[in-house]
Amino acid sequence: MGEVQGLMSLKHADVAVGQTINWPIYNQAGQILFKSGVHIADQQQLNHLLEVGYCDANNLWDSIPSKLPSLEQLGAKTVPDTISKPAEELNKETIVELDSVRWTVGEVFHLQTHDQAATRYTVRLIGYVKNKSLLVTAPTIDGRSASIREGQAFIIRAFPGKKAYAFTANLLKYVYMPFSYLHLSYPRQVRSTTIRQGARATVKIIASVTIGNPEQTAAATLGDLSMGGTSGVVKKSIGKKGDVGVIKFKVNAAGNDEYLVLDVILRSVAVTETGEEFRLGFEFINLTPQSRLILSAFVHQTLAEMD
């Protein structure tokens, strides 16, 4: 079973021992486990929260501490801006023009209705007509098109790279043929908040994932990659949250093909918006210095090519 829409599993980057969490923590079914204000007193409590805890995606507007190692510690001569940004820049909120945001086709948007806050949808960006309309896929529930009315107001959020974006829009038109998609009103301004120091590179890499007890192996298409982890889509659900496994994939870093075999923890399992595949979120663990350097070189090379 996938996660409740709008909830995201807790990760090591989200919480730490000694931290007071200023938002509720839920279980996978969406029931509140801890109210806002819980204090993480020790490692045992932290491990428990990472095992069973989920947070509302909205709470990524809060400050998220980074635990990425510096490249200086790995012997590099310089530290790229994406890692060396000072902590005080996190949670910095600005208002930007939508035209300045580098949306890409396929970007995941989270839609929350104004009148029913608990109703959430996940859609993908198809394209836009400047100052006219945003075009996104039609939301589905259990594989069927969701019933929404024209004029419906939404709060829309996206979490690409290091920033989180939020804006409001109305449903202008629900188009059913030749396939279902939505025309949303075009916002001129978007609220932007820096939520993490380590950026995620958008990729399309075929990987082999082995995880679970008993072990299961499946092919995954990785969609993003950072120093801390990756997420990928598989055709069948394998493993469960907290399982330890191995992910294998090839990258080209600095002109050389490198084959990475990395230990991972499965941190999230969610049904995709089509209802036919599963999106798995992995955290990298036990990275060797060599693997860190290769991964860092590839991530920052990919980010530079995206600029």
N, C-alpha and C positions, 0 to 999 in steps of 0.2 A: 504494500500500500504506500502511496506517495505521501509527502508531507502536506499538511493543510496549507492551502494557498495563502501567501502573505507571511508564513512563518519560515524562518531560516535557522538551521542548526547552529548552536554555539560552536565557536572555534577558539583555539588557543590565542589567536590574534584579538579576540573580542573581550576576553576576561582574564584576570590574573589574581593571584593570592594577594590579599590586602585591599582589593578593590571593593568599593560599594557600588552595586549595580542600581542605577536609577531608572530602571524599567522592569516590567514583569517578566518572569520566565515561565514558559509553557512546556507541556509535554507534546508529543507528536500529534495527539488528538485535539490539541488546541485548548486544553484545560490548564488553568493557572497552577503552577507548582509553587512559585514564590512571588510575593508581591514586590512592588518597587521598594528599594532600600535595603535589600539583603546584602550582608557583608560576607565576603569570602575569607574565612578565617585561616584556612590551611589547605594543603595540597589535596588532602582526601576529599574535602568539600568541592574543590575545583574539579577534580576528576569526576565526581558524581554529576556536577552540572554539565560537563562536556559530554558525558555519556547519555544523559536523558533530556538535556535542556534545549529549548528553542526560543528564539526571540522574534518579535514583530519586525519585519523588514524596515518599518518606519523608523525604528530605533537606531538604524545605522547613521542617523543624523547626529547621534551622540559621538563623543570622541572615542576612537578605537586605537589603543596603543599598538605600536609596531614592535615586533620582535625580530625583524630581519637583521641578519649579521651584516656588518659593514664590509665592503670590499677591501678596506685597509687591513682588516683582520685576516683576510684571505691572501694578503701579499700584493694586492693591486696597488698601483701608484696613485690613482685618483679615484674619487668616489662620485659616481654619477648623481645628478640632481635628484633623480627619482628615489634615491635611498637617503641622501644626506640632508633632506629638508628638515629644518628644526621642528620639534614636536609642537611648538606653539602655533604652527601653521595649520595643524589638524583642527577640524571643526570650524574653520574659518568660512563664514557664509558670505556669498556675494550674489548680486542680481546681474544676470548676463542676458544678452540678446540671444534668441534661439538660433539666429544665423551663425553665431560664433561657436556653437556647440557642434563638434564633429560627429554627428550621428552616422552610423553605418547601417546599411540594409541588413536586417536580421537582428538588430539590437532588441533586447528583451525589455519590454515596458510592463510595469505592474500598475494595474488600474484598480482604484478604490472608489466606490460610489459615495456621493455626498450624503444621500439619504439613508443608506444602509452601510455603516462603516465596516461591518463584518464581511461584507461581500467584496471579494477580491477576484480579479482576473489577471491572467498572464497572456500577453500578446507579443507579437514581433513587428517591428517597423518594416513596412514595405517601401515607403518613400514619402515624399511631400511635394506640395505645390506651394512655393513661397508666398506667404501672407494669405494663403487660401485654406489649406487643409493638410493635416497629417494623415497618412494612410497606414493602417495597421491591420493585422490579421484579425478575424472575428474570434472572440473568446469562446471556449468550449468548456462544458462540464460533462465529465464521463463520456467524452467523445462526441457529444451533441452540442450544437450551437446554443450559446446562452441567450436567454430572452431579455433583451434590453431595448429601451424605447429611444426614438430619436428625440434629441433635446436633453437626454440624460447627462448629468454633470459628473465629471470624474476628477479625482486627484491622481496624477500620474507621476510615477517615480521610476528612475533608472539608475543603475549602479555600475557604469562602465569604468574600467581603469581605477584611478585614484579618487574620483569624484562621485558624489551622489547628486542627482538632479531631481527637481520637483516642479510641477506646474499644473494648472487646472485647464480643462478643456471640456467641451460639450460634444455629444454625438450629433454630427450634422446629417449623416446619411448612413444607413445600413444597406450595403449592396450585397445581393445574393447570387448574381450571375455575372460571369461564368463560374465564379467561386465567391465565397463569403469574405467580405472585408469591411472595414469601417472607415468613414471619413470623419476625423475629429477636427474641431476648430483649431486654428493655428495661433499659438500664443506668441506674443512678441518678446516676452521676457520669461526667464527660467531661474529658479532659485538653485544655486550651486554651492555645495559644501564639500570640502576636502575631507575624506573619511579614512584614508590610509596613505602611508608613506611609500609603500612599494606598489608600483603600477602593475596591472595585468596586461600582458600582451595578447592581442587577439590572434588566434592561430587556427589552423585546420590540420591536425596531425592524427594519423592512425596509430593507435597504441594497443598493446596487449595488457590486460589487467587480470591478475590472479589474486583472488581474495576469498575469505570465508572459511568455515570449518563445517563440513568438508570443503576443500578448495574447489572453486569454480573459476574458469577462465573464459573471458569474452573479449571481443574486439571493441574498442571504444574510439569515438571520434572526439578528440580534445578540441575545445572551443576557446579556451583561454589558459594562460600559463604565467605563473609568477614565481618568485623565489620561495614562496610559502606553500604553493599547491597548485592544483589544476582542477578543472571540471570537464567531464566528457559525457557523451550520449552513447548508451548501449541499447541493443534491441531487447534484451531481457534483464530483469532485475537480478543482480547477484550480490551476495553478502548482505550484511545489515550494518547499521550505524555503529561505529566503534571497532569493526573488524580491521585487522592488520593484514596487509598484503603487499604485492609488488606490482609496479607499473613499468612497462618497457616501451621505449619509443626512440626514434632517431631524429636528431636535429642537425642543422648545418650552422656551425658557429665559427666565425672568422675564416670562412672558406673551407672548413674541414667538416666532414660528416662524423658525427659523434653518436654513439649508441648509449643511451642512459638506462640503467636498471636501478630504480629508486624504491625504497621502502615507503609505504603510505599507510595512513589510517583513513578509512571511509567515514566521512563526516556528515554526508547528507545523501538522501535518495529521494528523488521527486519525479513524478510522472511529467512528461513534457506536455506542452500545450496541445499536441495532437492526440494525446492519450494512448499512443502506440509505442512509445519508447520511454526510457528512463534516463534522467540526468543525475550523474553521480558526482559528488564533490569530494576531493581527496586533499589531505594535508600531507606534505612531505616530512619524513622523519629520518633521522640517522644519516643525513647527507654527508658524504665524504668531502674533503676539501676540493678534490678534483671535480666531483659532480657539481659542487657549488659554483666553481669557476666556469664550467661549461654552461650551466644553466643561466648564470648571470650574463655571460657573453651573449647567449642566444636571446634572452629576454630583452636586454637593452639594445641589441642590434635590431630586433623586430620593432621595438618602440620607436627607434630612430627612423626606420623605414616608413612608419605610419605618419610621422610628422610632416 
